[in-house]
Amino acid sequence: LALALALPSLALENGLARTPPMGWMSWERFRCNVDCQADPRNCISEQLFFEMADRLAEDGWRELGYKYINIDDCWSAKQRDAAGQLVPDPKRFPSGIKALADYVHARGLKLGIYGDLGIFTCGGYPGTMLEHVKQDAQTFAAWGVDMLKLDGCYSSAEEQRKGYPEMARALNATGRPIVYSCSWPAYQGGLPPEVNYTILAEICNLWRNYDDIQDSWDSVLSILDWFFTNQDVLQPAAGPGHWNDPDMLIIGNFGLSYEQSRSQMALWTVMAAPLLMSTDLRTISPGAKEILQNRLMIQINQDPLGIQGRRIVKEKSHIEVFLRPLSQAASALVFFSRRTDMPFRYTTSLAKLHFPEDAVYEVQDVYVGKIIGALKTADNFSVIINPSGVVMWYLRPMALPVQ
């Protein structure tokens, strides 16, 4: 009862992240590269963020919803200043974070920053101990920050239990709208009873549940396996203002083939996941850019109902089917092949996928754009899915059965 009574004071209700946040994040591609003498183009410095902001603003990303430019770990000086305040590294961020935020805002974008609830950040920079929570929230707000990712290295379960809700209150108290991304569940194994998703959704706008993504297909598959094995717990926790975060999009880097890149985009979209790219937007290939800028895909990801999709079929043939319900009785279907041999012809019907009887749908292939008119629930159809690839459909009802 005491916990139930305490809940309203935890509530975030900041009105933010009503759809999954979209943008760019430094970590997966640029990590903690702080050697600006040897590698000025790729080190964590204000220059990198100025250049990525220009790319988001000028290369068609911003108009599609990619608004956040997020600084990850290793941005700060190695010590707090005399007043106990976090300060950016003076060599790598000589203009300061406020100037960077102003630059980003002038381009119609928003700035995200990284903190860590602990003695140190994961990269060994000053962390946010409990006594610094209020001060750091005020610092970020004064700088004009729009999103905070709060990691959990070098902190105990008890410190996390106190600190994550404390930071939610401190951010709210600044009066500045700041989207709050928590790594809390990832440090507690991601599942009940250690993680209470009802309480988490009251505290955070999005949260990391599981391991960091690496630049490999194995990493993407391990994340998918964990999320869909545990979908009964995770799926109900997501919705407008509070999202499961399977981590960054690695499309455009080195580890995924073209088919695998299309698969990551489709499956993250069906999961209602934040779309935070971590790639070099200055050199991205046309193929990777086309996947990330697919308008229909983004429309599905940003669906206002905010329902996370589920895996509904797992075949012996290593074909899996995922379904996400969308607004206006529409749906997204993803047919995914875990095969590694050759393209596979998969035959099924909407009836087998539990669509309402006697309904008729207009189907659009999300990647190809082709429209199939008047598909009835009872009709058998076939899709040809490439190895480690997907076919993704957007289904709009043309006629629904009489209720």
N, C-alpha and C positions, 0 to 999 in steps of 0.2 A: 504493500500500500504506500509506504513512504516513497518508493521509487516512482510509482504512478503519480503521486502528488508532485514529485520533483520534476517530472517530465516537461511540463510547459516551459520551465525556465531554461531547459536545454534547447528548446525548439529553435531551429535556425530560421525557418520561414523568412528568408531574405528576399524571396520573390525572384531569385536568380536561377539560371540554368534550367529553364522550363523545357528546353530541348537539350540534347547532349552537346556540350561545348565543342567547338571546332577551332582548330588553329595549328600552330607549329610549336615544337618543343625541342630544346637543344640536346637532351641527354643521349638518346640511343646513337645518334650519328656523331656527335662531337664530344661526348663523355666529359672527362675532367681534364681536357687538354689545356693546360695553362702556360705552355711554352710559346709565348708570342714572338720570341726572337727567332726560334727555329721554324715556327709554323704560323706566321702572322694571320694567314687567311682562315685557318681552321681552329684557332684557339678561342677559349671562352673570354670574349672581350666585347666592349660596347660596339665595336666595328661589325662584328658578326651579327649582332641584333639589329643594328641600323640597316645592314644589307638585307637581312631576311624580312624586315618590315617593308623595305622598298619592294621586294619581290612579291610579298602578299598583296601589297597595294596596287602594284602595276601589272601583274601577270594574271589577273582574273580570279585570284583566290578569294579576295575580300568579298566580292559581290556574291560569291557562292556560299558565304557564311564562315569562311576561315578567318576568324577575327582576332584570336588570342595569339600573342607572341610570347612564349613562356621561357624564362630563364630557369635552368635547372641548377644543380649543385656547382660549387666552386667559383661563385661570383664575388664572394666577400673577401675582405682582408682577413689575415690569420688571427687578428685580435679585435675585440670590441674597442671602441674609443674610451676616453676618460670618463664619459658620462654613462658608460655601459651600453652604448648604442651600436648596433650592427652598422658597418661601413663597407661600401664596395671597395674592391682592390684598387688602390689609387693609380697603379700603372695600367691596368687593363680596362678600368672604367673611370678614366680621368674626369669625364663630364658629370658623373654621378647618376644615380638611378632616376632621380626626378627629371633630369634632362632627357634621359632615354624614354621615360614615360611620356613626356611632352611630345617627343618626336613621333612616337608610336600613335599617340592620340591624334596628332595633326594629320595622320594618314587614315583616320577612321578605324583604327585598330585598338586593341586593348593589351595591356601588359600583365604578364603573370610572373611571379617570383617563387623561389624555393626557400623553405626553411626546414629545420629538423628539430623535433621535440626530443632533445637529449643534450648531452655534454658537447658532442661534436655532430656535424653532418656526416653522412656516409663517406664523403670525400675528405673528412678531417678538418673542416672549417668550423667556426664557432656555431654551436647549436643553440636552441632556445630552451633553457631550463625553465621550470615552472615560474620562478621569480621574474623571468624576462618576457613572459607571454604577453602581458598588457603592453609593455614598452615596444615590443617588436610589432604587434598589431598596429599601434599608433604610428610607428616609423613607416611601415608599409603604406598605410593610408595617407600619410603626409607626402610620401613620394608619388602618390597617384597610381598605386598598384591596383589591378582589377581582379586578380586571382592569386591565391596562395596554395601551393602544394606543400603540405607539411608531412615530412618523412618521419621515420621512427627509429633510426639507428641510435645506438648508445643510450637507450632509455629502457626502463623496466615496465612490466605490464601495469604496475600500479601508477607509475608516472604517466603512462599513456591514458589510463582510465581517468585520471584527473585532467591531464593536459589538453587532450583533444576537445572535450566539451568546453574547457576554459577558453581555448583559442576561438571557438565559435562565438562565445559571448563577447570576447574582446574585440573581434572583428566587427560584430554587430554594433558594439558600443562606439566604434569610431565614426559611425554615420556614413561611411563610404561603402557602396555596394562592392563587396569582394567575394567572388566565387571561392568556395572552400573545398579543396581536394585533400582528403585524408589518406594516409597509408596505413592507418590503424589496423584494419582487419588483416592485411598482409602479414603483419607481425604477430598476429594471434592465430595463424593457421587458416583464416578465412571462413571458418564454419562454426555453427553453434556447437556446444553451449558457450565457447569462448567469445564468439562474436554474436551480439544481439542486433540483428538487422533493423528491427523496429526502432531501437534507440539510435542506431547509426544514421538512419534516414532523417531523424530529427536534428542531427548535429552537422552532417556534412552534405555538400551538394554532389560530390562524387567521391569514390574511394577505390583505392587499389586493393584487390582481394588476394592477389596471387603474385607469383615471381615476376621479376623484371623481364621484359622481352629482350631477346638477343637477335642479332641479324642472321637468323636461320629459320628454315622451314620447320625443323625439329622443335624450335622454341614456340613457333606459332601453333603447331599441333599440340604441344603439351598444355598450352593455355586453353585451347579449344576443348581438349579432353577434360580438363579440370572444370571449366565453366559448365559444360553440358552434362557431365556426370553429376554435378551438384545443382542442376537447374531448378529442381524443386524448391531448394532453399533460396537460390540467388534471384530467380526470375521475379518472384513477388516483391522483392525489395526495391526494384527499380521503378522509376516513374518520374514525371515532371518535377524537377528540383532535386532529385537524388538518384544517382546512376552508379551501376557497377562499372568499373574501369579495367578492362583487360590489358591496358597499357598501349603504347604508341603504335602508330602505323609505320611499318618499316619499308613501305613501297618506295622504290627509287634508290635503294641502297645496293648492297652487293649480294645478299643472301637468298633472295627470292627470285624464282623464274617469273616470266610474264604470267603464266597460268596461276602460280601461287600468289602473285600480287593481286590478281583479280579475286582470288579466293579470300585473301585476308580482308579486302575491302567489303566484299559481299557479306562475309560472316560477321564482321564488326558491325555492319549496318543492321543485320538481322538481330544482333544482340543489343541494339540501341546503345552502342558504346560511344563515348566521346571520340571524335575524329581528330586526334592530335598527331600530325605528321612529324616524323623526325628524320629529315633527309636534307640534302643540300639543294635548296630551291634555285640556286644560281646555276646549277649544272644538270638539273633533273631532265631525264629523257622524255621525249614526246609521248612515248607509250605509257610511262609511269604517270605523267601529268594527266593524260586522258582518263586513266582509271580514277585518279583522285578528284578529277573535276567532272565526273559523270553527274549530270544534273538530276536525273531521275533517282539515282542512288542516294544522293544527298537529300532529296525530298523525302525518300523513305526513311532515311536515318533520322531526319528532323520531324517526323510525324508528330503532330501535337498530342495524340493520345499517350505517347511515350510508353507503350507496352513493349517489354523485352520479349524477343522471340524464343522459341524452344525447338529442340531437336525432336521430331515426331516419328522418324523412321530411321532404323539402322539395319541395313540389309547385310546378308552374308556375302553379297557381291562387293562389299566395301563401298557401297553408295549410301549416303546419308541425306535425309531431307529435313529442312528447317523451315518453320513457319512463323511469320510475325504478323499479328492482326494490326490493321491500320485504320485510320479514321474513314468515315463514309463507307463502311463495310468492305473496304478494300483489304488486300493481303499481299505480303511478299513471301515468295517461296524460293528457297535456295536448294538446288540439287548439287551435292558436293561429292566428288570422287576421291577416295583415298587410294585408288589403284595406282600402280606405277608401271603398267604395261602398255596399254593402248586406249584410245577413246572407247567408251562403253555406252551402248544403247540401253537406256533405262526406260521401261514401259510401266505406266501406272495410270490411275485416273484420279480426279478430284474426290470422287466418292471414297476411294481407298485412303485418301488423305483427310477424311472426315469433314469435307465441305458439305454444306446443307444440300439435301436432295432437291432435285428439280430446279437448281439455280443455273444461271447462264452468265459466263464471264467474258469480258474482253481481256486478253492477255497481252502484255507487252514484255518483250525480252529486254531486260535492263541494260545489258551490254551491247546487243546488236541493234536494238531499237525497233525491230520488226514487231508488228502487231498481228496477233491471231484473233479473229473475231469469233464470237459466239461459241465458246467452249462450254459444253454442258457438263454438269457434275458426273454424269454416267459415262461420258466419252473416254475411251482409252487414248492415251497419247504417248509419244516417245520423245525423249531428249537425249542428245549425244553429248556426253560429258568427257572432257579431256582428262588425262591423268593429273591428279592433284589440282584439278580445275573445278569450275562451277558453271552451272547455268542458273541464272536468276530471273524470276518472273515477277511482274507486278500485275495483280489481278484486280480489275474493277468490275463490280456486279452490273450486268446489263438488265437482268431480271432475277429477282429473288423470289423464293417460294412464298405463297401467302401464309402469313403467321396464323 
